[in-house]
Amino acid sequence: MKVSDLVKARQANWQELEKLCFRLEGRSRVRVAARTAGRFAALYRGACADLALADSYQLPGSTVQYLHELVGRAHNQLYRSRVFDTAGWAQRLLVEVPQQLFHDRALRLAFVIFWGLFLLSAFLAYARPDFALAVVGQEQLTQFEEMYANPINGRESQDDWEMLGRYISRNPSIGLLCFAMGLLLGIGGLFTLIINATSIGCVFGHMATTPQAENFYEFVTAHGPYELTAVVLSAGAGMRLGFAILQTGGLSRMDSLRRAGRETLPMAMTAVVLFILAALIEGFVSPSSLPYWVKAAVSIFSASTLMFYFVILGYPKEQAGAIGSDADRHP
C-alpha cells in the first residue's frame, strides 16, 4: 500500500480524535469513562505515528500541518494539569531544572569551548592586532570603533524603548542560529559556537587597545553576563539535539530526537529568559549616564545569580551529603 493511501485510510481516526479533543477543550473538568480515555490515548499515539510518517515521506504541507495541530491539541488534553501546582513548579524551577543543566554534558562542552576560545581570542587580539584583523575584518573593527567614539551620556527615553525592541529581536536571533545549527548532528552548533566565541573575543581584545576602550567596556559590562551565557545555553541545547541523532540509546532516531527535545526545553527557555534580561539591561542601564560602579554592580549581581542558579542550586545535594558522610567516617 502506498503511504498516501495508508494516510487516507487513517483519516477516520483523525476525525474521531478531533471530536474527542473538541469535547475536552474549553471545560475545566470533564469526566470520561475508562474505555473512552483508553481510546483517546490510542488515537493520540496513532496520530503521532502518522505525523512521523507524513514528515518522513514529505506529504503535502497541509496534511503535515493538520497533524501537527491535532497532535498538539491531543497532547494538551492528555497531559494537562487541572490545578496550578505552585509547589510543583517551584520544585521544577529551583531543583530539577538547575540540576539537569548542571549535569548536561552538551552544555558543559559548550561552556568550556565558548569561554576558552573567548579568552584565548581576546588575549591574542590584544597582544597581536593582526589577529583580530584577520578574524573579524577591518570594516567591522572600524564600525565598533566609530560606534563607541563618544562617551556614554544616556539617551532619550523614547530611544531607549526603540533600542530595547531592537535588542529583543536581535539577541535571540544569535541564540536561535546556534540552536538551529546544532541539529546538523551537533557539528553545526559546534561550528557556530566557535565562530561566535572567536569573533566576540577578538572584538573585546581589540577594543582594549583603542582609545574607545573606556566607552566600550562601560557599555558592555552590565549586560554581558546574561547575554553571553544565553548564547552558550542556546548552543548547548542545539548540540544536545544534534548529538541525539547520533547517539540514540537504542531508540529510533525520531524517538531519540523527541526525547532530547523534551530534555533541552528547560535549557532553551532559560536562554530566552536570559536574552530578555540582557536586552532590558542593554536598553536602559548600559547606555545610561549612571556611574560605572553601578553598571559594574549590575554585572556582579548578574554573574552571582547565574552562579547561584547553575552551580549552587544545580549541584546535587545527595552527592554533597554522601561526600560529607564519607568524610565523617574516614577522617
N, C-alpha and C positions, 0 to 999 in steps of 0.2 A: 504494500500500500504506500502511495506517495505521502510525503509529510503533509502536504497541503490537504489531502483527503483525510488524513488522520486528525488534523486540527479541526477541520469542518465537522467531523464526527463528534468532536468534544464540545461543540458549541452548546448543546443542550445542557451539559454540566455547568458551563459558564453561566448560562441564563438562570439555572437553579441556584447557583452560588450568589448571583447578583440579587435575586429575590430574597434570599436569606439575609444578605447584608442590609437590604432595604428595611427588612423587619426589625433588625437590631439597631440600626442607626437612628439617632435623634431621640432616643429614650434612655434615661439614666439606668433603669433596671429592667431587664427582660428575662423572664423565666422560660427556659426551653427544656423540653424533655431530653433525657439522656440520648435517646435514639437520634433526635434532631441534632444535638451537639456533636455526636459522632459522625453524622452525615456531613455536617458543616466542616469538620476537621478534615474529612476525607476529600471533600471537594476543594478545600484550600490547598492540600498537598498536591492534588491533581493539577490545579491551576498553576502552581509553582513549577511543576514539571513541564507543563505546556509552555509556560513562559520561557523556560530554559531552551526548550526545543525550538520555539519561534525565534529566539535570539541566535541560536546556533545555525539555523538554516536560512537566516536573513529573510523571514517572511515579511509581507508588506508592513510598513511602519504603522499603519492604523491598527493592525492586529496586535502588534507588539505593544503599542501604547495602551490599547484597551486592556490587555492582560496585565500590564504594569499597574494600571489604576485599580483593576479588580483585585489583584493580589494585595495591593496596599490597603484597600478597604477591608478585605477579609482579615488581614493581619491585625489591623487596628481593633477589630471586633473580637478576635480570638484572644488577643493579649492585653486588651485594655484594662486599666485599673478602675475599679468602681469608686474608690475614695482616694484622695490625695494623701499619700503616706509621708508625712513630714519626717518622721524618724527614719524611714527607709531611704528617702532622698539624702538626708544628712549622712547616713551610713555610706551611701553610694559615693557622694561627692567628696567626703572628707576622709574616707578609709579605703574603699575599694579602688576608686579611680587613681589616687596618688600611688597606691601600692602597685597597681597594674602598670602605670607609667614607669615607676622606679625599676621594675623588673623587665621591661620590654627591651629586648636586645637590639632591635632595629633602631629604637630611639637612642640607646646608648651609643651605637655605632654612628648615628647622625650627629650626636653631640660631640663626640671625640673628633670626627672628621671636620666638622664646621669650625669649632673653636681652635683646633690645632692648625688648620690651614689659615684661618683668620689671623691668628697671632703671628704665624710664620710669614704670611704675605705682608702684614703691617710692618714687621721688622725689616724685611727685605726692601720694601718700598721706601722706608725711612733711611736705610743705610745706602741703598743704591737707587737713585732717581730713575735710572733707565729701566729698572724692573717694572715699576708702575706704568711707565710709558708703554712698555711692550705688552702688558696685560690689559690695561684699561684703554689706552689710546690718548693722544694729545688732546683731541677735541673734547672728550668727556672730562678730562682733568681740568681743562680751561673753563668749562662750564661750572664745575664745582668752585673754582677759584673766584669766578665772577659772581656766583650765587652768594658767597659769603664775604664779599669785598667790603660791605658796610657793617658797622656794629649793629647788634640786635637791640632795638629800642622799642619793640612792641608794634602791634598792628591795630587797625581799626577793628571794632567788634564784628562788623559785617564781614570783613576779610577773614577773620578767624573762623567764622562759621562756613564760609565758602571753602577755605582750605581744609577744614575738617571733612567736608564731603569728598574732597579730592583724595585725602589720605585714606578714608574708609574704603573708597573704590580702588585705590592704587595698591595699598599694602597687602590686602588679602589676595590680590591677583598674583603676587610673587609666591605666596604660600600655595595658591591653587596650582600654579605651574609646577612647583616642587612635588605636590601631591599627585598630580596627574601624570607627571613623567615617571613616578615611581612604579606605575603599572607596567612599564616596559621591563618586566622581570626584575625590577629593583635597580637595574643598571641606569636607567634614565634618571631616576630620582637621585642616585648617587652622583651622576654626572652634573645634574643641575645644582646639587648641593655644593659640589666642588667649585663650580663656576661662581656661584654667589659668594661663597666664603672667600675665595681668592680675590674677586673684584672688590668686595666691600673692604677687605683687609688692606688692599692696595690703596684705596681712597683714604682710609684712616691714616695709613702710614705716610702717604704723600702729603696730605694736608698738614701734618705735623711739621713739615719742612717749609711751609709757605707763610707769608705774612698774615694770611687769613686764618691761621691755626686757632687763635683765641675765639674768633667768631664761630668757626665750625664746631669746635668742641663744646662751646656754650650751648649751641643749638641741639646737638645730638645727645648730650649727656642724659637728659631727663627721660626721654622715651626709648633710648637704646636697649635697655634690658628686656622690656616686654616685646619689642619688635623683633629683635634678633632671636629670642627664644621661640617666638611664634614661627619663624622661618624653620628652625630646627625641628619643631614639632610637626610641621607640615611635611617636611622631607621624610621624617621618621615614619609618619603614617603612610605616605606613598610607598616607601621602601617595604614596609610591612606587608602591604597588599601585593607588591611585586614578588616578594620572596614566597608568598603563599602559593603562587602559581607554580613555583619550582619545588617547594617542599610542602607536599600535600598532606603528609602524615597519614597516608593510607586512604584519604578521601579522594573523590573526583576533583578535578581542578576547579569546577564551578562551586562545589560544596566547600572546598578549601578557601576559595575567594570570598564566599559568603561569610564563612566563619571569621576570616580575617577582617572583613568589613565591620562586623559587629564588634570585634575586639579593638579596632582602630577608631571607632566612633568617638570614644572619650578623648583620644589624642587630638583628633581633628577639631572637636568642639572646644577643647582647651585652647588650641591655636586661634580659633575665631575670637574667643573672649580676649586673648592677649593682643590680637591685632586691633580690636576695638579700643581697648585701654590705651594702647600705644598711640592710636590716632587721636584720642581725646587729649592726651598729654602733648602730642606733637602739634595739635591745633591751638591749644590755649596756654600751655606752660612754656614749651620750648621757644616760641618766638616772642615771649613777653619780655617786659623790662624788669622782671624780678631779678634780684641779686643772684649771682652764680651759685652761692652757697645753698639757696633754696632749691635750685634745679638739681644740684648735687645731692641734696637731701631726698628729693623725689626719686632720684636714681638709686640711692642706697635703700630706700624703702621698697622700691620695686624689686631690686635684687634680693632683698630679705624675704619678701613674700614668696618669691619663686623658690628660694632655698627652703623655706618652711614647708611649702606645699609639696614640692617634689622630693625632698630629702627627709625632713623631719616626719611629715605625715606618711611619706612613701616607704620609709624603712620599716620592714616587718617587725612588729612588736614581739611576736612569739619567738623570732630568732634572737632578738635582743635579750629576751628573758632567758632563753636557753643558754646563751653565752654567759650571762650573769650567773646562772646556776652552776655552770661548769667551773667558773672561776671560784665560786664559793666552795665547791667540793675539792678543787685542786689548787690550793693556794701556792 
